[in-house]
């Protein structure tokens, strides 16, 4: 028996191609549209049994807000996400938002149909390796590139952050002291303390470490010029 469904995807061509293939296999496609951000409105208007939700960037913040809204306002609709792999963070985010399944974008049409049938029956529709990857990511989240910068920023005082920024800009001790309106000896002490906290032996190393970890970009968002 065919499934009543809505197909949404960030790419209209993919949504329409998948919809055509499913129609040929006896399913009733109520709508095929893009982008996936509008999925909630389409589902609320059409009330399908299943929504196929295709997204190119499942790990992006807010990617699954439409799924969460569908689950809140149409809890009887099963949402199956079509997304790229490997992306365990995206898979974890999909299920956290209330999705019933996650299928690879490159899955065969039979695999999509099996996921739809499982989701409609109230079962979890996801391949075991994908589910294992999602659980692994939840239990041991990958360290983000800027996490080290955040950690380093936390161990420096606001004044030391300003000193580091000035060091990275190539200022010598005399210029740092003049810019911060402190004595050269005090500026020198601040510089040495920054080097010690960062675990580096020179100003050049400190500047390189700050740039590599994104510390300078994070510092730019705060009030650095304390005077």
N, C-alpha and C positions, 0 to 999 in steps of 0.2 A: 504494500500500500504506500502511495506517495506521501511525502511530507509537505505541509504548507510552510513555506519559508520565505525569508527576506535575505537578500544577499547585498552586503555593503562592503566596500573596499576603498582604500585610499586612491586606487586607480580604477576609473570607471570601466576601462577596457577589460580588466581582469574580472570585475564584478559581472559584466554582461556576458563574457565568455563562459564563466562558471555557471551563470544562470541558464544560458542556452544548453549547456551540457546536461544540467540537472533536469531541465524540462524534457529533453529527449529521453531521459530515463524514467519518466513518469511522475516527477515531482511537480508540485504546484508552486511556482515562484510568484509571489505577490508583488515583489519589487526588486529591482537591481539598480543600485545607485552608488554614488561616491560624493564626498569622502566618508570615511568611517565615523568621523566626528558627528555626523547627522543621523547616526543609526537609531538613537533613542526616539527621535520624532517619527521616523518611518515605522518603527515597530509599534509605537503607541497608536499610530493611525491605522495600521494593517492587522495587528494582532496575529502574527504567525505562530506556529508551534516552535519553530527554530529560527534563530538569526545566525547567519554565517557572517562573522565580523573580521574582515581582513585589514590588517594594519602593517605598514612597513616599518614602524618604529615602536615595538611593544614596550621597550624599556624607557621611553620618554615619559616624563611626569604628565599625568593627566590623560594618558593614552586610553585608559579604560574607564574614564568617567561615564561615557555613554552606556557601557556594560553595567556599571553599578546602578545607573538610573533605571535601566530596563529591569534589573532584578528587583528594584524597589517598587516600581510602578506596574510591572507586568511579571510577577514572580513565576507565572506559568510558562513563560517563554524561556526556552533553553538557548543559551548563547555559546556557539562554538567559534573559537578564535582561529583564524588562519594567519600564521606569522612565520617569520624567518627562524632558522635554526642554524647553529646553536645560539640560544639566547635564554638561558635559565632564569635570568632576572625577569625577562618579559613573561615567561611562562608562570612564574610565581606571582607576578603582578596580575596576570589575567585571572587566575583562580582566586586571588585575594579580593578581586572586584566582583566575583560571583559567577564567572564563566563556568560552563559545564564541560568544556572540552578545549583542547588546543591541538591543531593539526598543522603540519608543515605546509608552507606555501607550495612546495614541489610534490606534495602527496598526489597519488593517483586518485581519479574520481571515485573509485571503489572505496578508498580509504576515507574520503570525505563523507560518503554515504554511510559507512559504518559508524563514523563519529556522530552524524546526525541522528541515526537510529538509537544509539546508546544514550545520547543527550536527551532525546525525547522520552526515553524510558526512565529517565532519572538517574542514569549511571554516569560515572566520570569517563569521559572520552579523551584519552591521551595515551600515547605510546609509552611503554614502561621506561625506556631510556630517557625520554624527555622528562618524565615525572621524577626520575631519580636525580637528574641534573637540577631540576627546580628545587627539590628538597636539599640537595647538597649546597646550593647557593643560599638558601634560607638559613641553613645551619652554619655555613662558613662563608659569609658574604665576601666577595672579592674586594680587596682594598682599592679604593678609587685613587686616580692619579694625584688629586689634590689633598688627600688625607694627610700625607706627610707634611705638606705646607701648613695645614691647619694645626697639626701637632706642634710644629716648630713655633708657629705664631702664638700658641698658648703658653709656651714657656718663656716668652720674652715680654718684658714690661712695655707699655706704650712708648716710653722714651727710648728703650732699646730698639723697638721696631723702627722708630724714626731714624735712629743712628744707622741701622742696617740699610734702610732705603737710601740714605745719603751716601753710605759706603758704596752701594750698588751704582749710584749715580757718578761715582768717581771722585767724590769730595775727600780732601785730605783732612787731617785732624784740625788744622787751623780754620778751614772753611766750615767744617762741622760745628766747631765751637762758636764761630761768629753767627752762623745761621740759627743755632739754638740758643744763642745768648748765654753761653756757659763758658767756664774757664777751659783752656786747652787741656789742662791736666784732667779735668772732669770728663771731657770728650774722649781723651785717650783711655780712661778707665772704662767708660761705657763701651768703647770699641773692643777692648780686651774681654769684657764680660760677654759681649755678643759672640765673639769668636769661641769663647770657652763653652757657652751654652749650645752653640751649633756644632761643637766638636770639630772645628776646623782650625788650621794653623795660620791662615793669612786672610787678608781682606778680599783678595781675588777669589779664594775658595768660598768665602762667605757669600759673595755676590753670585757666584755660579750656582751654589746650593739654593739660594733664595729664588733664582730664576728657574732652575730646573723643577723645583717642587711647587711652583705657583705661589710661593709665599708673598712675592711682591705684588701680584695681582690682588690677592686677598687683602694685603695691607692697604692697598690704594683705596679700599672701600671705607676705611676708618679714619678718624681724626688723628693725623700724624703730627702736624705742625703744632707742637704744644707750647713752644716758646719758653 
